[in-house]
């Protein structure tokens, strides 16, 4: 006698993706008001940080040129010379 699998509950989705959210339906946002500490954190996050902002490396022309040529990024400096005494030494031994 073989064991029959139980019939799944028809009210449950087949998978996690069967909830409808994968079809462009947004989830339901939390509509509760923010707590005092959450409002303070949100206010801090909206302020720019101290100091000057630097452009992201990914936005530079070197990255665009490397992506267009399907090539590696050029080295910022000469290889080696970390000034930490841990440079690799390659020999024929």
Phi and psi in radians as a Rosetta constraint file:
Dihedral C 1 N 2 CA 2 C 2 CIRCULARHARMONIC -1.652 0.35
Dihedral N 2 CA 2 C 2 N 3 CIRCULARHARMONIC 2.609 0.35
Dihedral C 2 N 3 CA 3 C 3 CIRCULARHARMONIC -1.422 0.35
Dihedral N 3 CA 3 C 3 N 4 CIRCULARHARMONIC 2.283 0.35
Dihedral C 3 N 4 CA 4 C 4 CIRCULARHARMONIC -1.539 0.35
Dihedral N 4 CA 4 C 4 N 5 CIRCULARHARMONIC 2.357 0.35
Dihedral C 4 N 5 CA 5 C 5 CIRCULARHARMONIC -1.163 0.35
Dihedral N 5 CA 5 C 5 N 6 CIRCULARHARMONIC 2.568 0.35
Dihedral C 5 N 6 CA 6 C 6 CIRCULARHARMONIC -1.204 0.35
Dihedral N 6 CA 6 C 6 N 7 CIRCULARHARMONIC 2.545 0.35
Dihedral C 6 N 7 CA 7 C 7 CIRCULARHARMONIC -1.260 0.35
Dihedral N 7 CA 7 C 7 N 8 CIRCULARHARMONIC 2.216 0.35
Dihedral C 7 N 8 CA 8 C 8 CIRCULARHARMONIC -1.160 0.35
Dihedral N 8 CA 8 C 8 N 9 CIRCULARHARMONIC 2.700 0.35
Dihedral C 8 N 9 CA 9 C 9 CIRCULARHARMONIC -1.192 0.35
Dihedral N 9 CA 9 C 9 N 10 CIRCULARHARMONIC 2.089 0.35
Dihedral C 9 N 10 CA 10 C 10 CIRCULARHARMONIC -1.174 0.35
Dihedral N 10 CA 10 C 10 N 11 CIRCULARHARMONIC -0.250 0.35
Dihedral C 10 N 11 CA 11 C 11 CIRCULARHARMONIC -1.428 0.35
Dihedral N 11 CA 11 C 11 N 12 CIRCULARHARMONIC -0.195 0.35
Dihedral C 11 N 12 CA 12 C 12 CIRCULARHARMONIC -1.650 0.35
Dihedral N 12 CA 12 C 12 N 13 CIRCULARHARMONIC 2.514 0.35
Dihedral C 12 N 13 CA 13 C 13 CIRCULARHARMONIC -1.208 0.35
Dihedral N 13 CA 13 C 13 N 14 CIRCULARHARMONIC 2.709 0.35
Dihedral C 13 N 14 CA 14 C 14 CIRCULARHARMONIC -1.131 0.35
Dihedral N 14 CA 14 C 14 N 15 CIRCULARHARMONIC -0.707 0.35
Dihedral C 14 N 15 CA 15 C 15 CIRCULARHARMONIC -2.437 0.35
Dihedral N 15 CA 15 C 15 N 16 CIRCULARHARMONIC 3.088 0.35
Dihedral C 15 N 16 CA 16 C 16 CIRCULARHARMONIC -1.159 0.35
Dihedral N 16 CA 16 C 16 N 17 CIRCULARHARMONIC -0.425 0.35
Dihedral C 16 N 17 CA 17 C 17 CIRCULARHARMONIC -1.468 0.35
Dihedral N 17 CA 17 C 17 N 18 CIRCULARHARMONIC -0.132 0.35
Dihedral C 17 N 18 CA 18 C 18 CIRCULARHARMONIC -1.539 0.35
Dihedral N 18 CA 18 C 18 N 19 CIRCULARHARMONIC 0.370 0.35
Dihedral C 18 N 19 CA 19 C 19 CIRCULARHARMONIC -1.536 0.35
Dihedral N 19 CA 19 C 19 N 20 CIRCULARHARMONIC -0.206 0.35
Dihedral C 19 N 20 CA 20 C 20 CIRCULARHARMONIC 1.716 0.35
Dihedral N 20 CA 20 C 20 N 21 CIRCULARHARMONIC -0.273 0.35
Dihedral C 20 N 21 CA 21 C 21 CIRCULARHARMONIC -1.213 0.35
Dihedral N 21 CA 21 C 21 N 22 CIRCULARHARMONIC -0.375 0.35
Dihedral C 21 N 22 CA 22 C 22 CIRCULARHARMONIC -1.389 0.35
Dihedral N 22 CA 22 C 22 N 23 CIRCULARHARMONIC -0.085 0.35
Dihedral C 22 N 23 CA 23 C 23 CIRCULARHARMONIC -1.755 0.35
Dihedral N 23 CA 23 C 23 N 24 CIRCULARHARMONIC 0.323 0.35
Dihedral C 23 N 24 CA 24 C 24 CIRCULARHARMONIC 1.587 0.35
Dihedral N 24 CA 24 C 24 N 25 CIRCULARHARMONIC 0.022 0.35
Dihedral C 24 N 25 CA 25 C 25 CIRCULARHARMONIC -1.423 0.35
Dihedral N 25 CA 25 C 25 N 26 CIRCULARHARMONIC 2.095 0.35
Dihedral C 25 N 26 CA 26 C 26 CIRCULARHARMONIC -1.265 0.35
Dihedral N 26 CA 26 C 26 N 27 CIRCULARHARMONIC 2.721 0.35
Dihedral C 26 N 27 CA 27 C 27 CIRCULARHARMONIC -1.256 0.35
Dihedral N 27 CA 27 C 27 N 28 CIRCULARHARMONIC 3.108 0.35
Dihedral C 27 N 28 CA 28 C 28 CIRCULARHARMONIC -1.626 0.35
Dihedral N 28 CA 28 C 28 N 29 CIRCULARHARMONIC 2.002 0.35
Dihedral C 28 N 29 CA 29 C 29 CIRCULARHARMONIC -1.221 0.35
Dihedral N 29 CA 29 C 29 N 30 CIRCULARHARMONIC 2.722 0.35
Dihedral C 29 N 30 CA 30 C 30 CIRCULARHARMONIC -1.302 0.35
Dihedral N 30 CA 30 C 30 N 31 CIRCULARHARMONIC 2.051 0.35
Dihedral C 30 N 31 CA 31 C 31 CIRCULARHARMONIC -1.670 0.35
Dihedral N 31 CA 31 C 31 N 32 CIRCULARHARMONIC 0.074 0.35
Dihedral C 31 N 32 CA 32 C 32 CIRCULARHARMONIC -1.216 0.35
Dihedral N 32 CA 32 C 32 N 33 CIRCULARHARMONIC 2.582 0.35
Dihedral C 32 N 33 CA 33 C 33 CIRCULARHARMONIC -1.180 0.35
Dihedral N 33 CA 33 C 33 N 34 CIRCULARHARMONIC 2.649 0.35
Dihedral C 33 N 34 CA 34 C 34 CIRCULARHARMONIC -1.223 0.35
Dihedral N 34 CA 34 C 34 N 35 CIRCULARHARMONIC 2.559 0.35
Dihedral C 34 N 35 CA 35 C 35 CIRCULARHARMONIC -1.300 0.35
Dihedral N 35 CA 35 C 35 N 36 CIRCULARHARMONIC 2.923 0.35
Dihedral C 35 N 36 CA 36 C 36 CIRCULARHARMONIC -1.025 0.35
Dihedral N 36 CA 36 C 36 N 37 CIRCULARHARMONIC -0.777 0.35
Dihedral C 36 N 37 CA 37 C 37 CIRCULARHARMONIC -1.214 0.35
Dihedral N 37 CA 37 C 37 N 38 CIRCULARHARMONIC -0.548 0.35
Dihedral C 37 N 38 CA 38 C 38 CIRCULARHARMONIC -1.223 0.35
Dihedral N 38 CA 38 C 38 N 39 CIRCULARHARMONIC -0.679 0.35
Dihedral C 38 N 39 CA 39 C 39 CIRCULARHARMONIC -1.120 0.35
Dihedral N 39 CA 39 C 39 N 40 CIRCULARHARMONIC -0.698 0.35
Dihedral C 39 N 40 CA 40 C 40 CIRCULARHARMONIC -1.119 0.35
Dihedral N 40 CA 40 C 40 N 41 CIRCULARHARMONIC -0.743 0.35
Dihedral C 40 N 41 CA 41 C 41 CIRCULARHARMONIC -1.143 0.35
Dihedral N 41 CA 41 C 41 N 42 CIRCULARHARMONIC -0.738 0.35
Dihedral C 41 N 42 CA 42 C 42 CIRCULARHARMONIC -1.082 0.35
Dihedral N 42 CA 42 C 42 N 43 CIRCULARHARMONIC -0.689 0.35
Dihedral C 42 N 43 CA 43 C 43 CIRCULARHARMONIC -1.098 0.35
Dihedral N 43 CA 43 C 43 N 44 CIRCULARHARMONIC -0.727 0.35
Dihedral C 43 N 44 CA 44 C 44 CIRCULARHARMONIC -1.163 0.35
Dihedral N 44 CA 44 C 44 N 45 CIRCULARHARMONIC -0.660 0.35
Dihedral C 44 N 45 CA 45 C 45 CIRCULARHARMONIC -1.200 0.35
Dihedral N 45 CA 45 C 45 N 46 CIRCULARHARMONIC -0.445 0.35
Dihedral C 45 N 46 CA 46 C 46 CIRCULARHARMONIC -1.396 0.35
Dihedral N 46 CA 46 C 46 N 47 CIRCULARHARMONIC -0.287 0.35
Dihedral C 46 N 47 CA 47 C 47 CIRCULARHARMONIC -1.422 0.35
Dihedral N 47 CA 47 C 47 N 48 CIRCULARHARMONIC 2.524 0.35
Dihedral C 47 N 48 CA 48 C 48 CIRCULARHARMONIC -1.225 0.35
Dihedral N 48 CA 48 C 48 N 49 CIRCULARHARMONIC 2.652 0.35
Dihedral C 48 N 49 CA 49 C 49 CIRCULARHARMONIC -1.247 0.35
Dihedral N 49 CA 49 C 49 N 50 CIRCULARHARMONIC 2.932 0.35
Dihedral C 49 N 50 CA 50 C 50 CIRCULARHARMONIC -1.259 0.35
Dihedral N 50 CA 50 C 50 N 51 CIRCULARHARMONIC 2.627 0.35
Dihedral C 50 N 51 CA 51 C 51 CIRCULARHARMONIC 1.532 0.35
Dihedral N 51 CA 51 C 51 N 52 CIRCULARHARMONIC -3.126 0.35
Dihedral C 51 N 52 CA 52 C 52 CIRCULARHARMONIC -1.633 0.35
Dihedral N 52 CA 52 C 52 N 53 CIRCULARHARMONIC 2.534 0.35
Dihedral C 52 N 53 CA 53 C 53 CIRCULARHARMONIC -1.477 0.35
Dihedral N 53 CA 53 C 53 N 54 CIRCULARHARMONIC 2.449 0.35
Dihedral C 53 N 54 CA 54 C 54 CIRCULARHARMONIC -1.850 0.35
Dihedral N 54 CA 54 C 54 N 55 CIRCULARHARMONIC 2.532 0.35
Dihedral C 54 N 55 CA 55 C 55 CIRCULARHARMONIC -1.156 0.35
Dihedral N 55 CA 55 C 55 N 56 CIRCULARHARMONIC 2.589 0.35
Dihedral C 55 N 56 CA 56 C 56 CIRCULARHARMONIC -1.177 0.35
Dihedral N 56 CA 56 C 56 N 57 CIRCULARHARMONIC 2.533 0.35
Dihedral C 56 N 57 CA 57 C 57 CIRCULARHARMONIC -1.024 0.35
Dihedral N 57 CA 57 C 57 N 58 CIRCULARHARMONIC -0.621 0.35
Dihedral C 57 N 58 CA 58 C 58 CIRCULARHARMONIC -1.139 0.35
Dihedral N 58 CA 58 C 58 N 59 CIRCULARHARMONIC -0.347 0.35
Dihedral C 58 N 59 CA 59 C 59 CIRCULARHARMONIC -1.597 0.35
Dihedral N 59 CA 59 C 59 N 60 CIRCULARHARMONIC -0.005 0.35
Dihedral C 59 N 60 CA 60 C 60 CIRCULARHARMONIC -1.400 0.35
Dihedral N 60 CA 60 C 60 N 61 CIRCULARHARMONIC 2.823 0.35
Dihedral C 60 N 61 CA 61 C 61 CIRCULARHARMONIC -1.176 0.35
Dihedral N 61 CA 61 C 61 N 62 CIRCULARHARMONIC -0.490 0.35
Dihedral C 61 N 62 CA 62 C 62 CIRCULARHARMONIC -1.144 0.35
Dihedral N 62 CA 62 C 62 N 63 CIRCULARHARMONIC -0.670 0.35
Dihedral C 62 N 63 CA 63 C 63 CIRCULARHARMONIC -1.200 0.35
Dihedral N 63 CA 63 C 63 N 64 CIRCULARHARMONIC -0.726 0.35
Dihedral C 63 N 64 CA 64 C 64 CIRCULARHARMONIC -1.096 0.35
Dihedral N 64 CA 64 C 64 N 65 CIRCULARHARMONIC -0.729 0.35
Dihedral C 64 N 65 CA 65 C 65 CIRCULARHARMONIC -1.167 0.35
Dihedral N 65 CA 65 C 65 N 66 CIRCULARHARMONIC -0.721 0.35
Dihedral C 65 N 66 CA 66 C 66 CIRCULARHARMONIC -1.134 0.35
Dihedral N 66 CA 66 C 66 N 67 CIRCULARHARMONIC -0.686 0.35
Dihedral C 66 N 67 CA 67 C 67 CIRCULARHARMONIC -1.182 0.35
Dihedral N 67 CA 67 C 67 N 68 CIRCULARHARMONIC -0.682 0.35
Dihedral C 67 N 68 CA 68 C 68 CIRCULARHARMONIC -1.153 0.35
Dihedral N 68 CA 68 C 68 N 69 CIRCULARHARMONIC -0.628 0.35
Dihedral C 68 N 69 CA 69 C 69 CIRCULARHARMONIC -1.596 0.35
Dihedral N 69 CA 69 C 69 N 70 CIRCULARHARMONIC -0.034 0.35
Dihedral C 69 N 70 CA 70 C 70 CIRCULARHARMONIC 0.927 0.35
Dihedral N 70 CA 70 C 70 N 71 CIRCULARHARMONIC 0.844 0.35
Dihedral C 70 N 71 CA 71 C 71 CIRCULARHARMONIC -2.146 0.35
Dihedral N 71 CA 71 C 71 N 72 CIRCULARHARMONIC 2.836 0.35
Dihedral C 71 N 72 CA 72 C 72 CIRCULARHARMONIC -1.251 0.35
Dihedral N 72 CA 72 C 72 N 73 CIRCULARHARMONIC 2.803 0.35
Dihedral C 72 N 73 CA 73 C 73 CIRCULARHARMONIC -1.192 0.35
Dihedral N 73 CA 73 C 73 N 74 CIRCULARHARMONIC 2.520 0.35
Dihedral C 73 N 74 CA 74 C 74 CIRCULARHARMONIC -1.188 0.35
Dihedral N 74 CA 74 C 74 N 75 CIRCULARHARMONIC 2.595 0.35
Dihedral C 74 N 75 CA 75 C 75 CIRCULARHARMONIC -1.223 0.35
Dihedral N 75 CA 75 C 75 N 76 CIRCULARHARMONIC 2.426 0.35
Dihedral C 75 N 76 CA 76 C 76 CIRCULARHARMONIC -1.240 0.35
Dihedral N 76 CA 76 C 76 N 77 CIRCULARHARMONIC -0.538 0.35
Dihedral C 76 N 77 CA 77 C 77 CIRCULARHARMONIC -2.561 0.35
Dihedral N 77 CA 77 C 77 N 78 CIRCULARHARMONIC 2.992 0.35
Dihedral C 77 N 78 CA 78 C 78 CIRCULARHARMONIC -1.126 0.35
Dihedral N 78 CA 78 C 78 N 79 CIRCULARHARMONIC 2.538 0.35
Dihedral C 78 N 79 CA 79 C 79 CIRCULARHARMONIC -1.128 0.35
Dihedral N 79 CA 79 C 79 N 80 CIRCULARHARMONIC 2.562 0.35
Dihedral C 79 N 80 CA 80 C 80 CIRCULARHARMONIC 1.397 0.35
Dihedral N 80 CA 80 C 80 N 81 CIRCULARHARMONIC -2.971 0.35
Dihedral C 80 N 81 CA 81 C 81 CIRCULARHARMONIC 1.188 0.35
Dihedral N 81 CA 81 C 81 N 82 CIRCULARHARMONIC 0.793 0.35
Dihedral C 81 N 82 CA 82 C 82 CIRCULARHARMONIC -1.339 0.35
Dihedral N 82 CA 82 C 82 N 83 CIRCULARHARMONIC -0.158 0.35
Dihedral C 82 N 83 CA 83 C 83 CIRCULARHARMONIC 1.045 0.35
Dihedral N 83 CA 83 C 83 N 84 CIRCULARHARMONIC 0.454 0.35
Dihedral C 83 N 84 CA 84 C 84 CIRCULARHARMONIC -2.038 0.35
Dihedral N 84 CA 84 C 84 N 85 CIRCULARHARMONIC 0.053 0.35
Dihedral C 84 N 85 CA 85 C 85 CIRCULARHARMONIC 1.335 0.35
Dihedral N 85 CA 85 C 85 N 86 CIRCULARHARMONIC 0.174 0.35
Dihedral C 85 N 86 CA 86 C 86 CIRCULARHARMONIC -1.993 0.35
Dihedral N 86 CA 86 C 86 N 87 CIRCULARHARMONIC 0.399 0.35
Dihedral C 86 N 87 CA 87 C 87 CIRCULARHARMONIC -1.144 0.35
Dihedral N 87 CA 87 C 87 N 88 CIRCULARHARMONIC 2.478 0.35
Dihedral C 87 N 88 CA 88 C 88 CIRCULARHARMONIC -1.241 0.35
Dihedral N 88 CA 88 C 88 N 89 CIRCULARHARMONIC 2.518 0.35
Dihedral C 88 N 89 CA 89 C 89 CIRCULARHARMONIC -2.077 0.35
Dihedral N 89 CA 89 C 89 N 90 CIRCULARHARMONIC 2.089 0.35
Dihedral C 89 N 90 CA 90 C 90 CIRCULARHARMONIC -1.812 0.35
Dihedral N 90 CA 90 C 90 N 91 CIRCULARHARMONIC 2.254 0.35
Dihedral C 90 N 91 CA 91 C 91 CIRCULARHARMONIC -2.298 0.35
Dihedral N 91 CA 91 C 91 N 92 CIRCULARHARMONIC 3.002 0.35
Dihedral C 91 N 92 CA 92 C 92 CIRCULARHARMONIC -1.671 0.35
Dihedral N 92 CA 92 C 92 N 93 CIRCULARHARMONIC 0.190 0.35
